[in-house]
Amino acid sequence: MVATLAKLNRRDFLRSGLVFGAGAAGLAAGYAAVPDVFARAVYAAKQEKVTNDKVLVMVQLAGGNDGLQTVIPITDQTYRDLRPQLSKTAEQALPISKDFGLNPNLKGVKSLFDQGKVAIVNGVGYPKPSFSHFDSIRVWETADPDRRQQDGWLGATIAKNYDSAGHPLVGCACGTTEIPGALRDLEATLTVVNSQSSFKFNGGDDVDKAMGALYTGTPGIYGALFDTAMTTARDTIAQLKTSSSGYTPKAQYSDNAKLVYSSKNQLAAALQLAAQLIVTGTGVKILHVTLGGFDTHYTEQQRHDDLMGYLDSALSAFYQDLAGHGMSDRVLVATWSEFGRRPRENASAGTDHGTAAPVFLIGDTVKPGLYGEQPSLAKLDAGGNMGYAVDFRSVYQEILDTHLEVDAKEVFNQSFDKVSVLKTSALAAK
C-alpha cells in the first residue's frame, strides 16, 4: 500500500507500514520503503557503512519470455515446422554452438558469451506448471511450486543472512515503486529506489509536517517505532544522496528503445542505478530490476526482437560500467521469467503461455557455455507444451551456495540437483 499525504493516518501506518516516495516525470525521484514497522523495527539502519562484496542482480523478464526466440534451436526442423513465421529469426541467429544461436539482437550478450562471461541454462521450469501470470510469478518468487510459501526466496535469504546488520540497502529493488515478491519477507528490511536523479520524501517540506503530526498523535511504543522508521528512511536517503554524488558511469546507458509495444519499464536507468549502488559501496547485496512486455500473444517477431535489443543494450552497458569500475568480478546477473511460450505459433503470429525457457547468468565468475537441455519439440504434452530439464530451484541453489556463499538449504529446507555453472570460491568450497 502507498499511503498518500491526504489519506495518511495512524491506522494506515499501524496496518501496513509506511512508504516514502518522490514523484517526478519519467522514473520518479528517490524512493525508500519502510515495510511493516512492528515486525522489522529491530532492523533499523546503522550509521556505519557495510563494505560490499558479492552482489546478485536479478532481472525479471515479465510476461513470459519466449525462450525459443531467445536461444534458438537453429538446426531443429521441428522448430521450423511449428513456427513457419517466427522461425525466420533463425536465419540471422548468432551461433553459440552447432545447434543453438542467440537472438540476432543479442549482439552484446553474444560478445560477452565469447569472452567467457555468460552461462545459459536451457530447459528451466518446474513440475505441474501454471499458465497464469500471477500464479507462476508467485512460484518463481517463492521458490515453491506447491504454492504454500508466502515469503520470497530472496527475502528469506536476506532475513537469514544479512538483516542482523540492520542495513536497509542490503536488499533493493531499482526502477519501481513496489517491492517485488521475491524480496518480500516479514523479517527482511528492504529499500525500493525509483531513480538516481534525486532522493527525498514525496511532497517535500509538507511530508515533514505530516510526519510530525502523525508522530505527535502516536503514543508510547508506537511513537518510538515510528521514530525508528523515520530515522531509518532519512538515513537511507542520506546514504543514497552520498552514493549519487560519488558515481560517474563508465558506460552509455539508454532507454531510447523504440518498442512496438511499450515495456512500461526503463531498464537501462534501473541498471544504472543498480551500478551506482554497487560501485559506491552502499552495502547492497541483492538487487532486482524488471523489464516487461514479453506477453507476446500476437505479432511477436518484431515485438520480441525489439525487446531483445533493449535488454541487450542495457545488460551490455551494465557489465561495461561494472568492469570500468573494477567491480565485474563481484557481481552476478541472472534472468528469470514466469514461463516460456508454447512451441507452436498461433494464428496471430504470436505464441501463448508455455513452460520451460532458458536462464542467463552473466558475470566474471560463471563457467561459460550451455547447460541443461533443450526439451524435445517432437515430444510435447497433451497441451502442446514442452517438459522441463532443470528445476529452477537448482539454479537458485547454485546462486546462493556458490555466488552469495550462503546455505541454500537453510532458505529452501531441501536440496536440489546440482547445476555447476559458477566458479567455486575458496569460502564456498570450504
NUSETOR-384471 format. One line per field, with one value per residue (C-alpha): chain; residue number from 0; x, y, z. Coordinates in nm, 4 decimals, always signed. Example, Ala and Ser with C-alpha at 12.3 -4.5 7.8 and 13.67 -1.06 7.14 Angstrom:
kette A,A
nr 0,1
c1 +1.2300,+1.3670
c2 -0.4500,-0.1060
c3 +0.7800,+0.7140
! end
This chain:
kette A,A,A,A,A,A,A,A,A,A,A,A,A,A,A,A,A,A,A,A,A,A,A,A,A,A,A,A,A,A,A,A,A,A,A,A,A,A,A,A,A,A,A,A,A,A,A,A,A,A,A,A,A,A,A,A,A,A,A,A,A,A,A,A,A,A,A,A,A,A,A,A,A,A,A,A,A,A,A,A,A,A,A,A,A,A,A,A,A,A,A,A,A,A,A,A,A,A,A,A,A,A,A,A,A,A,A,A,A,A,A,A,A,A,A,A,A,A,A,A,A,A,A,A,A,A,A,A,A,A,A,A,A,A,A,A,A,A,A,A,A,A,A,A,A,A,A,A,A,A,A,A,A,A,A,A,A,A,A,A,A,A,A,A,A,A,A,A,A,A,A,A,A,A,A,A,A,A,A,A,A,A,A,A,A,A,A,A,A,A,A,A,A,A,A,A,A,A,A,A,A,A,A,A,A,A,A,A,A,A,A,A,A,A,A,A,A,A,A,A,A,A,A,A,A,A,A,A,A,A,A,A,A,A,A,A,A,A,A,A,A,A,A,A,A,A,A,A,A,A,A,A,A,A,A,A,A,A,A,A,A,A,A,A,A,A,A,A,A,A,A,A,A,A,A,A,A,A,A,A,A,A,A,A,A,A,A,A,A,A,A,A,A,A,A,A,A,A,A,A,A,A,A,A,A,A,A,A,A,A,A,A,A,A,A,A,A,A,A,A,A,A,A,A,A,A,A,A,A,A,A,A,A,A,A,A,A,A,A,A,A,A,A,A,A,A,A,A,A,A,A,A,A,A,A,A,A,A,A,A,A,A,A,A,A,A,A,A,A,A,A,A,A,A,A,A,A,A,A,A,A,A,A,A,A,A,A,A,A,A,A,A,A,A,A,A,A,A,A,A,A,A,A,A,A,A,A,A,A,A,A,A,A,A,A,A,A,A,A,A,A,A,A,A,A,A,A,A,A,A
nr 0,1,2,3,4,5,6,7,8,9,10,11,12,13,14,15,16,17,18,19,20,21,22,23,24,25,26,27,28,29,30,31,32,33,34,35,36,37,38,39,40,41,42,43,44,45,46,47,48,49,50,51,52,53,54,55,56,57,58,59,60,61,62,63,64,65,66,67,68,69,70,71,72,73,74,75,76,77,78,79,80,81,82,83,84,85,86,87,88,89,90,91,92,93,94,95,96,97,98,99,100,101,102,103,104,105,106,107,108,109,110,111,112,113,114,115,116,117,118,119,120,121,122,123,124,125,126,127,128,129,130,131,132,133,134,135,136,137,138,139,140,141,142,143,144,145,146,147,148,149,150,151,152,153,154,155,156,157,158,159,160,161,162,163,164,165,166,167,168,169,170,171,172,173,174,175,176,177,178,179,180,181,182,183,184,185,186,187,188,189,190,191,192,193,194,195,196,197,198,199,200,201,202,203,204,205,206,207,208,209,210,211,212,213,214,215,216,217,218,219,220,221,222,223,224,225,226,227,228,229,230,231,232,233,234,235,236,237,238,239,240,241,242,243,244,245,246,247,248,249,250,251,252,253,254,255,256,257,258,259,260,261,262,263,264,265,266,267,268,269,270,271,272,273,274,275,276,277,278,279,280,281,282,283,284,285,286,287,288,289,290,291,292,293,294,295,296,297,298,299,300,301,302,303,304,305,306,307,308,309,310,311,312,313,314,315,316,317,318,319,320,321,322,323,324,325,326,327,328,329,330,331,332,333,334,335,336,337,338,339,340,341,342,343,344,345,346,347,348,349,350,351,352,353,354,355,356,357,358,359,360,361,362,363,364,365,366,367,368,369,370,371,372,373,374,375,376,377,378,379,380,381,382,383,384,385,386,387,388,389,390,391,392,393,394,395,396,397,398,399,400,401,402,403,404,405,406,407,408,409,410,411,412,413,414,415,416,417,418,419,420,421,422,423,424,425,426,427,428,429
c1 +0.0000,+0.1228,-0.0314,-0.0758,-0.0402,-0.4092,-0.5039,-0.2108,-0.3282,-0.2279,-0.4425,-0.2764,+0.0609,-0.0263,-0.1884,+0.0634,+0.3755,+0.4806,+0.6112,+0.8031,+0.8496,+0.9174,+0.7120,+0.8696,+0.8385,+0.9557,+1.1195,+1.0275,+1.2770,+1.4301,+1.2077,+1.2626,+1.0231,+0.9945,+0.7750,+0.5720,+0.7455,+0.6483,+0.7919,+1.1114,+1.1899,+1.4781,+1.6497,+1.6867,+1.9684,+2.3120,+2.5354,+2.8457,+2.8954,+2.8823,+3.1584,+3.0265,+3.1407,+2.9419,+2.6293,+2.3373,+2.1253,+1.8042,+1.6489,+1.2837,+1.1580,+0.7929,+0.5138,+0.6698,+0.9805,+0.9852,+1.2884,+1.2745,+1.3195,+1.5956,+1.8140,+1.7128,+1.7433,+1.8839,+1.9201,+1.5852,+1.3441,+1.0547,+1.1094,+1.0683,+0.7605,+0.5941,+0.6861,+0.6733,+0.6807,+0.8738,+1.1466,+1.2681,+1.4656,+1.6857,+1.8392,+2.0119,+2.0765,+2.4198,+2.5659,+2.6875,+2.7100,+2.6431,+2.2762,+2.1900,+2.2113,+2.1179,+1.8510,+2.0205,+1.9605,+2.1633,+2.4922,+2.6321,+2.5407,+2.6977,+3.0184,+3.0155,+2.9465,+3.2518,+3.4563,+3.3527,+3.1160,+2.7827,+2.6344,+2.2965,+2.0848,+1.8351,+1.5009,+1.4442,+1.0991,+0.9060,+0.6617,+0.2896,+0.3340,+0.0770,-0.0124,-0.1398,+0.0987,+0.0112,+0.0362,+0.3564,+0.5259,+0.4426,+0.6028,+0.9266,+0.9273,+0.8675,+1.0582,+0.7578,+0.5680,+0.3260,+0.2089,+0.2336,+0.5144,+0.4356,+0.7827,+1.0141,+1.3307,+1.5475,+1.3639,+1.4283,+1.7946,+1.8230,+1.6419,+1.8529,+2.1896,+2.2123,+1.9454,+2.1165,+2.3393,+2.0316,+2.1206,+1.8133,+2.0114,+2.1107,+1.8057,+1.6984,+1.4548,+1.5526,+1.3310,+0.9998,+0.7620,+0.6803,+0.8727,+0.8988,+0.7527,+1.0924,+1.2252,+0.9326,+0.9807,+0.8399,+1.1894,+1.3580,+1.4083,+1.4111,+1.4523,+1.2800,+1.4663,+1.2922,+1.5670,+1.9187,+1.8108,+1.7221,+1.6412,+1.3822,+1.0411,+0.7441,+0.5900,+0.8984,+0.8504,+0.4841,+0.5896,+0.7899,+0.4866,+0.2623,+0.5117,+0.5407,+0.1642,+0.1397,+0.4259,+0.2694,-0.0541,+0.1112,+0.1719,+0.4116,+0.5985,+0.4190,+0.5635,+0.9100,+0.8747,+0.7546,+1.0550,+1.2788,+1.1126,+1.1562,+1.5203,+1.5819,+1.4226,+1.6133,+1.9465,+1.8847,+1.8018,+2.1149,+2.3255,+2.1646,+2.2444,+2.6072,+2.6181,+2.4772,+2.7349,+3.0232,+2.9302,+3.0338,+2.9107,+3.1719,+2.9216,+2.6461,+2.3001,+1.9977,+1.6254,+1.5516,+1.4309,+1.1604,+0.9453,+0.6415,+0.4695,+0.5830,+0.7629,+0.6470,+0.9928,+1.3115,+1.5565,+1.8735,+1.8024,+1.7250,+2.0504,+2.2469,+2.1029,+2.1995,+2.5538,+2.5697,+2.4667,+2.7234,+3.0300,+2.9858,+2.9942,+2.6447,+2.6433,+2.3842,+2.3866,+2.0703,+1.9147,+1.6069,+1.5040,+1.2219,+1.1648,+0.8059,+0.6370,+0.7051,+0.3440,+0.3644,+0.0329,+0.0278,+0.2697,+0.5524,+0.8569,+0.9138,+0.7998,+1.0261,+1.3246,+1.2957,+1.2803,+1.5886,+1.7738,+1.6681,+1.7677,+2.0997,+2.1858,+2.1048,+2.2893,+2.5944,+2.6161,+2.5748,+2.8592,+3.0834,+3.0114,+3.0972,+3.4110,+3.5199,+3.4944,+3.6762,+3.3634,+3.2601,+3.4220,+3.1834,+2.8513,+2.6359,+2.3374,+2.0640,+1.7477,+1.4100,+1.0631,+0.7438,+0.7278,+0.8290,+0.5941,+0.4140,+0.6263,+0.3603,+0.2943,-0.0709,-0.2904,-0.1955,+0.1757,+0.2385,+0.2717,+0.0678,+0.1746,+0.4165,+0.6547,+1.0334,+1.2755,+1.6445,+1.8023,+2.1043,+2.3817,+2.6266,+2.9475,+3.3161,+3.2523,+3.0415,+3.1620,+3.0734,+2.8690,+2.5382,+2.3926,+2.0773,+1.8949,+1.6518,+1.3291,+1.2244,+0.9942,+0.8888,+0.7538,+0.5096,+0.2455,-0.1304,-0.1460,+0.1256,+0.3926,+0.7465,+0.8652,+1.1495,+1.5054,+1.6245,+1.4271,+1.4567,+1.5438,+1.8632,+1.9705,+1.8709,+2.0637,+2.3767,+2.3436,+2.3095,+2.5686,+2.8390,+2.7958,+2.6457,+2.8110,+2.5091,+2.3399,+2.0663,+1.9258,+1.8553,+1.6459,+1.4656,+1.4693,+1.5730,+1.8365,+1.8068,+2.0122,+2.3344,+2.3885,+2.7565,+2.7579,+2.9616,+3.3249,+3.3622,+3.5315,+3.7567,+3.4956,+3.2138,+3.4289,+3.5026
c2 +0.0000,+0.3501,+0.5998,+0.9482,+1.2611,+1.3328,+0.9910,+0.9215,+0.8418,+0.6374,+0.3403,+0.3239,+0.3302,+0.0628,-0.1627,-0.1642,+0.0290,+0.3383,+0.4028,+0.7209,+0.8307,+1.1207,+1.1903,+1.3201,+1.2781,+0.9506,+0.7434,+0.9227,+1.0620,+0.8556,+0.6006,+0.4319,+0.1816,+0.1006,-0.2106,-0.3397,-0.1417,-0.3657,-0.6797,-0.5080,-0.2230,-0.4238,-0.3889,-0.0108,+0.1252,+0.1698,+0.4647,+0.2741,+0.1616,-0.2055,-0.2952,-0.4504,-0.7977,-1.0397,-0.8923,-1.0562,-0.8701,-1.0463,-0.9290,-1.0211,-1.0591,-1.0063,-1.1503,-1.4821,-1.4559,-1.6792,-1.8981,-2.0458,-1.6966,-1.6157,-1.9248,-2.0569,-2.4271,-2.3402,-2.6994,-2.8329,-2.8845,-2.9334,-2.5786,-2.4514,-2.6682,-2.5409,-2.1795,-2.1159,-1.7363,-1.6907,-1.9358,-1.6868,-1.5280,-1.8381,-1.7283,-1.4355,-1.6088,-1.5659,-1.9177,-2.0227,-2.3954,-2.6139,-2.6457,-2.3141,-1.9449,-1.6323,-1.3921,-1.1670,-0.8609,-1.0055,-0.8948,-0.7566,-1.0715,-1.2778,-1.0766,-1.1444,-1.5119,-1.5236,-1.3625,-1.6359,-1.4164,-1.5918,-1.9249,-2.0283,-2.2971,-2.4418,-2.6029,-2.4439,-2.4931,-2.6604,-2.9507,-2.9042,-2.5683,-2.2928,-2.0825,-1.7952,-1.4994,-1.4297,-1.7890,-1.8725,-1.5495,-1.6459,-1.9874,-1.8345,-1.5654,-1.8016,-2.0986,-2.3124,-2.4978,-2.6235,-2.2631,-2.2878,-2.0386,-1.6684,-1.5190,-1.4615,-1.6665,-1.3545,-1.2057,-1.5246,-1.5119,-1.1555,-1.2303,-1.5368,-1.3935,-1.0147,-0.8293,-0.8772,-0.5876,-0.3655,-0.2298,-0.1392,-0.1237,-0.4907,-0.5809,-0.3257,-0.3031,-0.0464,+0.1399,+0.0514,+0.1703,-0.1734,-0.4446,-0.7489,-1.0653,-1.2370,-0.9828,-0.9954,-1.1471,-1.0495,-1.0376,-0.8507,-0.4755,-0.3621,-0.0475,+0.0496,+0.3142,+0.4599,+0.6738,+0.8041,+1.1590,+1.2693,+1.1238,+1.2825,+1.2363,+1.2770,+1.6193,+1.7972,+2.0039,+1.9048,+1.5483,+1.6509,+1.8404,+1.5397,+1.3064,+1.5387,+1.5490,+1.1735,+1.1221,+1.3576,+1.1614,+0.8225,+0.7424,+0.5143,+0.2376,+0.3037,+0.6529,+0.5133,+0.2630,+0.5346,+0.7455,+0.4487,+0.4100,+0.7791,+0.7724,+0.4662,+0.6321,+0.9575,+0.7767,+0.5682,+0.8719,+1.0488,+0.7485,+0.7395,+1.1067,+1.0456,+0.7497,+0.9597,+1.2350,+0.9874,+0.7982,+0.8578,+0.5948,+0.4300,+0.3206,+0.4804,+0.3802,+0.4487,+0.3902,+0.5299,+0.1921,+0.2160,-0.0762,-0.1907,-0.2474,-0.0428,-0.2404,+0.0145,-0.0132,+0.1877,-0.0966,+0.0933,+0.3593,+0.0905,-0.0937,+0.2314,+0.2956,-0.0587,+0.0036,+0.3261,+0.1478,-0.1243,+0.0783,+0.3411,+0.0818,+0.1263,-0.2346,-0.3713,-0.7489,-0.8342,-0.6127,-0.6665,-0.4951,-0.5671,-0.5420,-0.6018,-0.6543,-1.0240,-1.1438,-1.1791,-1.3358,-1.1557,-1.0140,-1.1439,-1.1285,-0.7532,-0.7041,-0.9735,-0.8793,-0.5177,-0.6297,-0.8453,-0.5433,-0.3275,-0.5961,-0.6446,-0.2752,-0.2369,-0.5516,-0.4660,-0.1144,-0.2513,-0.5001,-0.2391,+0.0047,-0.2512,-0.3616,+0.0004,+0.0393,-0.2891,-0.4484,-0.7056,-0.9885,-0.9297,-0.9128,-1.1887,-1.1081,-1.3716,-1.3513,-1.5058,-1.5106,-1.6709,-1.9135,-1.9618,-1.9746,-2.2590,-2.4092,-2.3789,-2.0242,-1.9185,-1.7729,-1.4190,-1.4746,-1.4896,-1.7539,-1.8473,-1.9242,-2.2142,-2.3834,-2.4196,-2.1485,-2.0581,-1.8697,-1.6458,-1.5944,-1.3165,-1.2215,-1.2909,-1.5853,-1.8003,-2.1186,-2.0135,-2.2233,-2.4037,-2.6147,-2.8133,-2.9489,-2.8150,-3.0151,-3.2102,-3.0262,-3.3599,-3.4848,-3.2207,-3.2893,-3.3016,-2.9223,-2.8751,-2.7723,-2.8857,-3.0640,-2.9199,-3.0376,-2.8320,-2.7371,-2.3595,-2.4109,-2.5867,-2.2577,-2.0651,-2.3123,-2.2602,-1.8824,-1.8955,-2.1622,-2.0614,-1.6906,-1.5421,-1.8139,-1.8730,-2.2010,-2.2624,-2.5500,-2.3058,-2.0988,-2.3848,-2.6539,-2.9080,-2.9677,-2.9966,-3.1465,-2.9538,-2.7296,-2.6321,-2.3111,-2.0876,-2.0901,-2.2053,-1.9667,-2.0878,-1.9943,-2.1693,-2.4820,-2.4870
c3 +0.0000,-0.0802,+0.1608,+0.0135,+0.2270,+0.2013,+0.3395,+0.5704,+0.9224,+1.2231,+1.1224,+0.7782,+0.9478,+1.2020,+0.9449,+0.6641,+0.7479,+0.5587,+0.2121,+0.1391,-0.2201,-0.4504,-0.7591,-1.0798,-1.4538,-1.6013,-1.3316,-1.0136,-0.7684,-0.4883,-0.3208,+0.0146,+0.1692,+0.5375,+0.5498,+0.8490,+1.1192,+1.4073,+1.2527,+1.1452,+1.3829,+1.5273,+1.1897,+1.1977,+0.9865,+1.1453,+1.0687,+0.9636,+0.6063,+0.5106,+0.2685,-0.0498,-0.1550,-0.3756,-0.5316,-0.7108,-0.9666,-1.0700,-1.3988,-1.4416,-1.7986,-1.7132,-1.9224,-2.0190,-2.2337,-2.5429,-2.4858,-2.8362,-2.9828,-2.7340,-2.7549,-3.0954,-3.1940,-3.5364,-3.6625,-3.5370,-3.8244,-3.5826,-3.4582,-3.8159,-3.8689,-3.5515,-3.6259,-4.0006,-3.9465,-3.6229,-3.7228,-3.9850,-3.6999,-3.7008,-4.0315,-3.8568,-3.5221,-3.3599,-3.3245,-2.9799,-3.0641,-3.3652,-3.2636,-3.0985,-3.1720,-2.9815,-3.0997,-3.3594,-3.1404,-2.8512,-3.0026,-2.6784,-2.4860,-2.7661,-2.7266,-2.3525,-2.4246,-2.6497,-2.3699,-2.1276,-1.9248,-1.9952,-1.8894,-2.0280,-1.8615,-2.1092,-2.0286,-1.6882,-1.5374,-1.2548,-1.2031,-1.2621,-1.4349,-1.4186,-1.7234,-1.5094,-1.4926,-1.1295,-1.0143,-1.1996,-1.0892,-0.7325,-0.7846,-0.9136,-0.6438,-0.3518,-0.4990,-0.4082,-0.6842,-0.4141,-0.3553,+0.0251,+0.0820,+0.1144,+0.1549,-0.1403,-0.1766,-0.1866,+0.1108,+0.3064,+0.2028,+0.3320,+0.6568,+0.7356,+0.6362,+0.6240,+0.8202,+1.1541,+1.0405,+1.0274,+0.6852,+0.4749,+0.1495,+0.1595,-0.0487,-0.3062,-0.5963,-0.8600,-1.1059,-0.9427,-0.6715,-0.5337,-0.3532,-0.5849,-0.4368,-0.4485,-0.1948,+0.0466,+0.3912,+0.7307,+0.8738,+0.5872,+0.5726,+0.2100,+0.0040,-0.3193,-0.5204,-0.8199,-0.9750,-0.9292,-1.0166,-0.6637,-0.3251,-0.0980,+0.0587,-0.1698,-0.1218,+0.0155,+0.3318,+0.3570,+0.4337,+0.7388,+0.8678,+0.8112,+0.9750,+1.2742,+1.3192,+1.2930,+1.5366,+1.7920,+1.7797,+1.8157,+2.1840,+2.3692,+2.1949,+1.8670,+1.8619,+1.9284,+1.6474,+1.4137,+1.5111,+1.4298,+1.0891,+1.0108,+1.1173,+0.9013,+0.5993,+0.6467,+0.6969,+0.3861,+0.1745,+0.3021,+0.2037,-0.1411,-0.1941,-0.0970,-0.3357,-0.6202,-0.5764,-0.5840,-0.9006,-1.2617,-1.5108,-1.7318,-1.9957,-2.2009,-2.0802,-2.2987,-2.2638,-2.6093,-2.7303,-2.9977,-2.8960,-3.0891,-2.7546,-2.4550,-2.1849,-1.9236,-1.7690,-1.8041,-1.7690,-1.8530,-1.5904,-1.3333,-1.4078,-1.3994,-1.0549,-0.9532,-1.0775,-0.8769,-0.5566,-0.6174,-0.7138,-0.4408,-0.1628,-0.0183,+0.1014,-0.1408,-0.1762,-0.3683,-0.6367,-0.8518,-1.1766,-1.4206,-1.7944,-1.9026,-2.2377,-2.3004,-2.3197,-2.6961,-2.7981,-3.1338,-3.3940,-3.1819,-3.4049,-3.4155,-3.0564,-2.9175,-3.1330,-3.0142,-2.6500,-2.7038,-2.8429,-2.5475,-2.2972,-2.4745,-2.4695,-2.1001,-1.9898,-2.2017,-2.0562,-1.7041,-1.7442,-1.9098,-1.6265,-1.3583,-1.5427,-1.5798,-1.2033,-1.1392,-0.9912,-1.2524,-1.0574,-0.7669,-0.9499,-1.0959,-1.3183,-1.3513,-1.5619,-1.4866,-1.6386,-1.5124,-1.8057,-2.1666,-2.4665,-2.6388,-2.9191,-3.1884,-3.3070,-3.3031,-3.5769,-3.4734,-3.5446,-3.1721,-2.9032,-2.5985,-2.2416,-2.2213,-1.9821,-1.9857,-2.1009,-2.0644,-1.7743,-1.8397,-1.5847,-1.6667,-1.4884,-1.4464,-1.2143,-1.4480,-1.6119,-1.9657,-2.2030,-2.2460,-1.9661,-1.9127,-2.2150,-2.4700,-2.4119,-2.7193,-2.9551,-3.1003,-2.7655,-2.6470,-2.3832,-2.4433,-2.4194,-2.6816,-2.4305,-2.3579,-2.0485,-1.8466,-1.7966,-1.4970,-1.1854,-1.1434,-0.7772,-0.8851,-1.0426,-0.7302,-0.5174,-0.7249,-0.6966,-0.3182,-0.2416,-0.4864,-0.5549,-0.2388,-0.0270,+0.1937,+0.2779,+0.0196,+0.2231,+0.5047,+0.2631,+0.0847,+0.3579,+0.0944,-0.1709,-0.5478,-0.8285,-0.8623,-1.1636,-1.1661,-1.3687,-1.1357,-1.0335,-0.6752,-0.4366,-0.1594,+0.1005,-0.0845,-0.1287,+0.2423
! end
